[in-house]
Amino acid sequence: MATLRQNLTDDALLENKFRELMGKVREYRPNDDLSIIERAYRFSLQHHKGQTRASGEPYLIHPLEVSTVLAEMKLDPTAISAGLLHDAVEDTPVTTQDIERLFGHNVAHIVEGVTKIAKINIAHAHREERQAENVRKMLLAMVDDIRVVLIKLADRLHNMRTLQHLKSEQQQTISRETLDIYAPIAHRLGMGKVRGELEDLAFQYVDPIAYKQTYDAVEAKRASGEKFLHKIVGVMETKMKENSVIGRVEWRIKRLYSVYLKLQRQQINVDQVFDLLALRIITTSVKDCYAMLGTIHSMWRPVPGRIKDFIAMPRPNLYQSLHTTVMADGGMQFEVQIRTEEMHKIAEEGIAAHWKYKDGAPVSAEDEQRLAWVRQMVEWQRDISDPNEFLSTLKVDLYPEEVYTFTPKGKVVILPRGACAIDFAYAIHTEVGHTCTGARANGRLVPLKYTLRNGDILEIITQQGHNPSRDWLTFAKSSRARNKIRHWLNDHQRQRAIEIGKKLLEREARKYRASLSKVTDADYTRAASDYGLTTQQDLLAAIGYGKYSARSILAKLVPDSTSAVAQNPDNDAGGLAGVVRRVFSTGTDALQVEGHNELLVYRARCCNPIRGEEIVGYVTRGKGVAVHARNCPNVTSLLYESDRRIAVEWTALKAEASGKPGTYPVKLEIFVDDRAGMLKELTAVVSDNNTNIRNIESKTGEGYGEAKVNFVIDIEDMRHLQRLTAGLRKIAGVRYVQRVKKL
């Protein structure tokens, strides 16, 4: 009886939710036939019957909530129907063909684009591979139909709103992916409202300590800030009436994640966040926007360098607004954003505000501009098979573009923050990038790594025959530049590796008086497949890179050339496999190459990975396998070719004779309030975590009572480091704790 009552309650809940959804859609689509939405709901109700979410609610609550988010974006009935059906293929026996037969090609195409790649196809893949392939699939579908990504963002938004019902590890993984992929996509599509909510929801799970500290710091200022803003709103409304400007005034306090990023990036405290408090003046014309800017500057003193005109030069996602920061009486600073109603709608909703499917209208120039980056990115990344490379370049593409520069002829070139002269050169033309040797910024000679600033006029100096350098990847920021550089390097270095591999193989053949003339293409292919490779060229390149020894390959190709090699190809003094595994000076901890226990491996100095970190190995000629942390800057900046990557793993943990595992030196940089007793509290936490201190350095900062403390400490593994870091961050007055990878 109780179960029956619950079922009746659930059915009533779902019906109410559906009626609310239909009411929302009818408000902005009063003349449309909405029967397709009704059919999609009934279909989902039937096939999701009996399924529940982690919260215990009926599963269909999720598709209904996703569709409600889409209705709030005022999307069309096709998109709403696809929202109701978006999990049907993934979580029920329903197929894409069933969807197409019952709801048409458009709905089926959107549902297919949103559906994750079947787990059975990549059952043995790493998490990065699954994530990369699912995102790649979504982006490809998004090029044809933007509704795919709008539904995916709505899906992610509702999942984030209900994330409290999942386990901690799942919360972390989903939230990190949200910050890395989905919030930046929302930003690039101009969807500021969705982006802001995704970031704040993910922030509390990715870094709970920083979230609470930021929340407490902002809340401490909220009451006084709101009181101040209410007063300023009244003043501005009066001024608008005096100047006969039609419009309205809104206020806001900066979102928590945005505040946190600014605190980290600029190493400041909340008192120094100039745009923590902000007014939005929304007018009816561009003329009134500029008139209000002048009025504001006549009332309050503007802060130098804080005036930005995104109306004259819109951001790449078509965001437009005037920004200025002013100083009120008593030293209170606040930001003012001035825009028209149309600009405000685009700033909040982005591409969802004006998109091609709303009324069946043809594609507008604005929509094409918003989607250009997607098409360009998909084109660049079509040939990237490695999932780590795909995700790294994707994150670069999603980076907010904020530097506005000019050619000598006045053409505007928009590049990512931190971009250099190399990025500018490749933005002009690929050949200009390949052959550039220097640049003139505002008439002054500057190096290629010169960081561009807003308003720079750049002239690129080229030299025929000059070629890209791998060092360029350490300071190039734009996706276009990095892809072009890497493509050139890979082509030329792979060809060189093939030539070297061929010579090494021929030398070994002569040494053992073996004939390679009788070796067929089939023999090469068979030998290549034994090493997980595809072609003869791949095999020769692997020899050239030093990944495999020429002698062991020869034993595969000509088994009778030498019985000793054939019986034990890894016992090869001429290649990496003949070197005894290196054990670090960290007790008995060690690393090894998966499947090749005898290979020489060593921790890369650029990131100093410690036990428990996700790691990746790269073959280095003559040195063995360098082991990097997966998030090492040299790995994420794609300094290494995928051909040189090799799987590595931590060996089983063995304790020393003393009963303690080995340790690794780790440097921590701690930014704190400069107060009495701070160093004592820091060292007490270190001591309580049974951690040895190798070195301490402290330095007092300038202004706002700040200081920086550097520790070099002995750490056993990632869990040990996380416990210690969490303890340090809980100390009152600790602003951030950061691991410095390079000692």
WOQUI-V624758 format. One line per field, one symbol per residue. phi: phi as a letter, one per 40 degrees, with the letter a starting at -180 (. if undefined). A space follows every 10 residues. Layout:
BEGIN
phi = ???
END
This chain:
BEGIN
phi = .ccccccccc cccccccccc dccccccbbc bccbcccdcc ccccdcccdg cbcccgcdcc dcdccccccc cccgccdccc ccccbcbccc bbccbccccc ccbgcccccc cccccccddc cbccccdccc cccccdcccc ccdcaccdcc cccccccccc cbcccccdcc dccccccccc bccccdcccg ccccdccdcc ccdcccadcc ccccdccccc bcdccccccd ccddcccccc cccfcciabb babdcccccd cccccbfbbc ccccbcbabb bbbbacdcdc cccccccccb cccdgbcbbc ccbccdcgcb acbabbbccg gcbacbbbac dcccccccbg cccabccdbg cccccccccc cdcccccccc bdcccccccd cccccccccc cbbbbbcdcg ccbcbcdgcb ccccccccad ccccbcbaab bfgbcbcccd ccbdgcbbbc cbadgcbcbc cdccbcbccc cccccccccc cccccccccc cccccccccc cbfbcccccc dccccccccc bgbbbccccc cccccgcbcc cccccccbdc cacccccacc cbccbccccc dcbccbgbca bacdgbcccc baccccbfcb dhccbabbcb dgbhbcbbcc ccdccccgcb cccccacbac cdcbccdcgb ccbbcbbbbb bbccacgccc cccccccccf bcccabbbac cbgffbabbb bbbcbcaccc cccccccccc ccgccabbcc ccc
END
